[in-house]
């Protein structure tokens, strides 16, 4: 069975848009490159043709993977998120037990993670450590520098 991936409606639409772009823009462009290279003659010594065929193979693999991800994608209804514990799409405010610094992150699927937007993957060390934690609980997070403790101080819908 394939892995199920969870998406926000925006993340799901972005994935659909990327797949559409690959099929309608990138695929025809590579086909055109192959046709132009083929027109240049002997294919056995044609580096442009070989490169275009390789690019086509890589694109087809990306399309196939994206189609498989979409087939197993589930859209999360943010209004149904339980805020008693940290789950995917929860916005969690945590406090570093060592220095008292507070940080707020939204827990998202691996493919929607974006640190600049304060979205961390549930597969990351912090994300894994926070999953299932309730308000006031301590998460022990393994970091390269050792275990760091974070206290969950707030949980909201993402």
FENHUVEN-V34407 format. One record per residue. N is the residue number from 1. RES is the residue in one letter. SS is DSSP state (alpha for helix, beta for strand, coil for the rest). NEAR is the number of other ideal C-beta (glycine too) atoms within 8 Angstrom. D_CENTER is the distance of its C-alpha to the mean C-alpha in Angstrom with 2 decimals. Layout:
n->N res->RES ss->SS near->NEAR d_center->D_CENTER
n->N res->RES ss->SS near->NEAR d_center->D_CENTER
This chain:
n->1 res->X ss->coil near->2 d_center->19.78
n->2 res->X ss->coil near->6 d_center->16.22
n->3 res->X ss->coil near->5 d_center->13.33
n->4 res->X ss->coil near->7 d_center->12.59
n->5 res->X ss->beta near->11 d_center->9.12
n->6 res->X ss->beta near->10 d_center->9.51
n->7 res->X ss->beta near->14 d_center->8.73
n->8 res->X ss->coil near->12 d_center->10.81
n->9 res->X ss->alpha near->7 d_center->13.24
n->10 res->X ss->alpha near->6 d_center->12.03
n->11 res->X ss->alpha near->12 d_center->8.39
n->12 res->X ss->alpha near->12 d_center->10.26
n->13 res->X ss->alpha near->8 d_center->12.78
n->14 res->X ss->alpha near->8 d_center->10.70
n->15 res->X ss->alpha near->14 d_center->9.56
n->16 res->X ss->alpha near->9 d_center->13.30
n->17 res->X ss->alpha near->8 d_center->14.49
n->18 res->X ss->alpha near->9 d_center->12.84
n->19 res->X ss->alpha near->12 d_center->14.44
n->20 res->X ss->alpha near->8 d_center->17.61
n->21 res->X ss->alpha near->9 d_center->17.81
n->22 res->X ss->alpha near->13 d_center->17.60
n->23 res->X ss->alpha near->9 d_center->20.28
n->24 res->X ss->alpha near->7 d_center->22.54
n->25 res->X ss->alpha near->8 d_center->22.46
n->26 res->X ss->alpha near->9 d_center->21.33
n->27 res->X ss->alpha near->12 d_center->23.02
n->28 res->X ss->alpha near->8 d_center->26.36
n->29 res->X ss->alpha near->8 d_center->26.31
n->30 res->X ss->alpha near->12 d_center->26.07
n->31 res->X ss->alpha near->9 d_center->28.75
n->32 res->X ss->alpha near->8 d_center->30.89
n->33 res->X ss->alpha near->11 d_center->30.54
n->34 res->X ss->alpha near->12 d_center->31.62
n->35 res->X ss->alpha near->8 d_center->34.54
n->36 res->X ss->alpha near->9 d_center->35.67
n->37 res->X ss->alpha near->12 d_center->35.55
n->38 res->X ss->alpha near->9 d_center->37.44
n->39 res->X ss->coil near->6 d_center->40.09
n->40 res->X ss->coil near->8 d_center->40.83
n->41 res->X ss->coil near->5 d_center->42.61
n->42 res->X ss->coil near->5 d_center->42.51
n->43 res->X ss->alpha near->8 d_center->39.04
n->44 res->X ss->alpha near->4 d_center->39.91
n->45 res->X ss->alpha near->5 d_center->39.97
n->46 res->X ss->coil near->12 d_center->37.50
n->47 res->X ss->alpha near->6 d_center->34.59
n->48 res->X ss->alpha near->10 d_center->33.05
n->49 res->X ss->alpha near->12 d_center->33.03
n->50 res->X ss->alpha near->8 d_center->31.50
n->51 res->X ss->alpha near->8 d_center->28.71
n->52 res->X ss->alpha near->12 d_center->28.03
n->53 res->X ss->alpha near->9 d_center->28.06
n->54 res->X ss->alpha near->8 d_center->25.62
n->55 res->X ss->alpha near->10 d_center->23.23
n->56 res->X ss->alpha near->12 d_center->23.75
n->57 res->X ss->alpha near->8 d_center->22.92
n->58 res->X ss->alpha near->8 d_center->19.63
n->59 res->X ss->alpha near->12 d_center->18.72
n->60 res->X ss->alpha near->8 d_center->19.85
n->61 res->X ss->alpha near->8 d_center->17.70
n->62 res->X ss->alpha near->9 d_center->14.54
n->63 res->X ss->alpha near->12 d_center->15.90
n->64 res->X ss->alpha near->8 d_center->16.68
n->65 res->X ss->alpha near->8 d_center->13.30
n->66 res->X ss->alpha near->12 d_center->11.75
n->67 res->X ss->alpha near->9 d_center->14.76
n->68 res->X ss->alpha near->9 d_center->14.32
n->69 res->X ss->alpha near->11 d_center->10.79
n->70 res->X ss->alpha near->11 d_center->12.39
n->71 res->X ss->alpha near->7 d_center->15.43
n->72 res->X ss->coil near->10 d_center->13.89
n->73 res->X ss->beta near->12 d_center->11.73
n->74 res->X ss->beta near->8 d_center->13.31
n->75 res->X ss->beta near->9 d_center->13.50
n->76 res->X ss->coil near->11 d_center->14.34
n->77 res->X ss->coil near->6 d_center->17.62
n->78 res->X ss->alpha near->9 d_center->17.42
n->79 res->X ss->alpha near->5 d_center->21.23
n->80 res->X ss->alpha near->6 d_center->21.37
n->81 res->X ss->coil near->12 d_center->19.56
n->82 res->X ss->coil near->6 d_center->22.08
n->83 res->X ss->coil near->8 d_center->22.53
n->84 res->X ss->coil near->6 d_center->24.85
n->85 res->X ss->beta near->10 d_center->22.11
n->86 res->X ss->coil near->12 d_center->18.63
n->87 res->X ss->coil near->10 d_center->16.05
n->88 res->X ss->coil near->10 d_center->12.55
n->89 res->X ss->coil near->13 d_center->12.90
n->90 res->X ss->beta near->15 d_center->15.94
n->91 res->X ss->beta near->11 d_center->16.87
n->92 res->X ss->beta near->15 d_center->18.62
n->93 res->X ss->beta near->11 d_center->21.26
n->94 res->X ss->beta near->15 d_center->22.28
n->95 res->X ss->beta near->10 d_center->25.34
n->96 res->X ss->beta near->12 d_center->25.75
n->97 res->X ss->coil near->9 d_center->28.89
n->98 res->X ss->coil near->6 d_center->30.20
n->99 res->X ss->coil near->4 d_center->30.23
n->100 res->X ss->coil near->7 d_center->29.74
n->101 res->X ss->coil near->6 d_center->26.96
n->102 res->X ss->beta near->9 d_center->24.74
n->103 res->X ss->beta near->8 d_center->21.07
n->104 res->X ss->beta near->10 d_center->18.93
n->105 res->X ss->beta near->13 d_center->15.21
n->106 res->X ss->beta near->13 d_center->13.11
n->107 res->X ss->beta near->17 d_center->11.30
n->108 res->X ss->beta near->14 d_center->7.95
n->109 res->X ss->coil near->12 d_center->5.57
n->110 res->X ss->alpha near->8 d_center->3.76
n->111 res->X ss->alpha near->9 d_center->0.35
n->112 res->X ss->alpha near->11 d_center->3.65
n->113 res->X ss->coil near->11 d_center->5.39
n->114 res->X ss->beta near->6 d_center->8.38
n->115 res->X ss->alpha near->7 d_center->11.59
n->116 res->X ss->alpha near->4 d_center->13.83
n->117 res->X ss->alpha near->6 d_center->13.08
n->118 res->X ss->coil near->9 d_center->13.50
n->119 res->X ss->beta near->12 d_center->10.14
n->120 res->X ss->beta near->13 d_center->9.55
n->121 res->X ss->beta near->12 d_center->7.60
n->122 res->X ss->coil near->12 d_center->10.10
n->123 res->X ss->coil near->6 d_center->10.04
n->124 res->X ss->coil near->9 d_center->11.41
n->125 res->X ss->alpha near->8 d_center->15.21
n->126 res->X ss->alpha near->12 d_center->15.70
n->127 res->X ss->alpha near->13 d_center->13.24
n->128 res->X ss->alpha near->9 d_center->14.98
n->129 res->X ss->alpha near->12 d_center->18.26
n->130 res->X ss->alpha near->15 d_center->17.99
n->131 res->X ss->coil near->11 d_center->17.06
n->132 res->X ss->coil near->7 d_center->20.34
n->133 res->X ss->coil near->11 d_center->22.25
n->134 res->X ss->beta near->10 d_center->24.77
n->135 res->X ss->coil near->8 d_center->26.37
n->136 res->X ss->coil near->6 d_center->28.49
n->137 res->X ss->coil near->8 d_center->27.03
n->138 res->X ss->beta near->8 d_center->26.35
n->139 res->X ss->beta near->13 d_center->23.21
n->140 res->X ss->beta near->8 d_center->24.05
n->141 res->X ss->beta near->11 d_center->21.17
n->142 res->X ss->beta near->7 d_center->21.70
n->143 res->X ss->beta near->8 d_center->21.32
n->144 res->X ss->coil near->2 d_center->22.86
n->145 res->X ss->coil near->4 d_center->25.85
n->146 res->X ss->beta near->5 d_center->26.36
n->147 res->X ss->beta near->7 d_center->25.64
n->148 res->X ss->beta near->11 d_center->25.00
n->149 res->X ss->beta near->11 d_center->25.77
n->150 res->X ss->beta near->14 d_center->24.10
n->151 res->X ss->beta near->11 d_center->25.76
n->152 res->X ss->beta near->17 d_center->23.97
n->153 res->X ss->beta near->9 d_center->25.95
n->154 res->X ss->beta near->9 d_center->24.24
n->155 res->X ss->beta near->13 d_center->21.81
n->156 res->X ss->beta near->8 d_center->21.09
n->157 res->X ss->beta near->9 d_center->19.06
n->158 res->X ss->coil near->11 d_center->15.92
